[in-house]
Amino acid sequence: MKSCLIVDDSKVIRMVAKKILHELGFNTEEAEDGQVAYDLCKKNLPDAVLLDWNMPVMSGIDFLRELRKLPGGDGPVVVFCTTENDIEHIQEAILAGANEYIMKPFDSEILQAKFTQVGLL
């Protein structure tokens, strides 16, 4: 079974994403900020990361840059899931190593489509 790390400072978003990802057949872990996510990834890299941008302690973009430096850190598929929708943020995310980008709010169909698009489903 594939694993997905859900990184968002909103407990509600994490709960919704977890429910959808379980329905899609993923094991999930949760992190409320980029630093917690980074610490989890240093121990065990997930197959995928669903990543928010704006979080306390360590932002999503900073987490992504650090993740990609880890041994094997180029492996996880990273899907940004954020309210930041301007082209500058999207380009910055892709340049930092994001595989895909979706906007909040999201639903099951959007997550399933993006995870299929990046080869996880």
C-alpha positions in Angstrom: 0.0 0.0 0.0 1.3 3.4 -0.9 1.9 6.1 1.7 1.1 9.8 1.7 2.2 12.4 4.2 -0.4 15.2 4.6 1.3 18.4 5.6 -1.1 21.2 6.6 -1.6 23.4 9.6 -5.3 23.0 9.3 -6.6 20.0 11.2 -9.8 20.1 9.1 -7.8 20.0 5.9 -5.8 17.1 7.2 -8.9 15.2 8.2 -10.6 15.7 4.8 -7.5 14.7 2.9 -6.9 11.7 5.1 -10.5 10.4 4.5 -10.1 10.8 0.7 -6.6 9.3 0.6 -7.8 6.3 2.7 -10.6 5.8 0.1 -8.0 5.9 -2.6 -6.0 3.1 -0.8 -3.2 5.1 0.8 -1.7 4.8 4.3 -1.4 8.3 5.7 0.7 10.3 8.2 0.0 13.8 9.2 2.2 16.8 10.0 1.0 20.3 11.1 4.0 22.1 9.7 7.0 21.7 7.5 9.5 21.0 10.3 7.4 18.1 11.7 7.1 16.8 8.1 10.8 17.1 7.5 11.5 15.2 10.8 9.1 12.4 9.7 10.7 12.2 6.2 14.2 11.9 7.7 13.0 8.7 9.4 10.9 7.3 6.6 10.2 8.7 3.2 6.6 8.5 2.0 5.5 7.7 -1.6 3.7 11.0 -1.8 3.4 14.3 0.1 0.3 16.5 0.0 1.7 19.9 0.9 0.3 23.2 2.1 2.3 26.4 1.4 1.6 28.7 4.3 2.4 27.1 7.6 4.1 28.2 10.9 7.6 27.0 11.8 8.6 25.9 8.3 6.6 26.8 5.2 5.7 24.2 2.5 8.2 25.6 0.0 11.0 25.5 2.6 10.1 22.0 3.5 10.1 21.0 -0.2 13.6 22.4 -0.7 14.9 20.5 2.3 13.1 17.3 1.4 14.8 17.3 -2.1 18.2 17.5 -0.4 17.7 14.3 1.7 19.1 11.0 0.5 16.2 9.6 -1.6 14.4 12.9 -1.2 13.9 13.1 -5.0 11.6 10.1 -4.7 8.4 11.2 -3.1 5.8 12.7 -5.4 4.9 16.2 -4.0 1.5 17.7 -4.7 1.1 21.3 -3.5 -2.4 21.9 -2.2 -2.7 25.6 -1.4 -4.7 28.8 -1.8 -1.6 30.4 -3.5 -2.7 30.5 -7.1 -0.6 33.1 -8.9 1.9 32.0 -11.5 4.9 33.1 -9.5 4.0 30.7 -6.6 3.3 27.9 -9.1 6.6 28.4 -10.9 8.5 28.6 -7.6 6.9 25.3 -6.5 7.7 23.5 -9.7 11.3 24.8 -9.7 11.7 23.7 -6.1 10.7 20.1 -7.1 6.9 19.9 -6.8 5.3 17.4 -9.2 1.8 18.9 -9.3 -0.2 21.8 -7.9 -3.9 21.9 -6.8 -6.0 24.6 -5.3 -8.0 24.6 -2.1 -10.7 23.8 -1.7 -10.3 20.3 -3.2 -12.5 17.3 -3.3 -12.1 13.6 -3.9 -12.3 13.9 -7.7 -9.5 16.5 -7.9 -7.2 14.5 -5.6 -7.9 11.3 -7.5 -7.2 13.1 -10.9 -4.0 14.6 -9.7 -2.7 11.4 -8.1 -3.5 9.5 -11.3 -1.8 12.2 -13.4 1.5 11.8 -11.4 1.3 8.0 -11.6 0.3 7.2 -8.0 -3.0 5.6 -8.9 
